[in-house]
Amino acid sequence: MYYIWKERNNRIFQHIGHDFATVDKQIVNEVKACAVSWRRIPRTTENIRFCLGWRIPEIVFGPA
């Protein structure tokens, strides 16, 4: 939500805006950066699917 709010404020108050692809990339990069700091996430089908969808490395699952 932060990036959407930030983009909205930039457009309203600074008359500067980015295209959807740029904002989308910022959001994806932030989620990935947070996710790689996680450790010992349970290796469930749902979590694996989430990580594959966001291209998050399997390191988040910790040692096997």
Helices and strands as residue ranges (DSSP letters): H 2-9, I 10-14, H 20-35, H 45-54, G 58-61
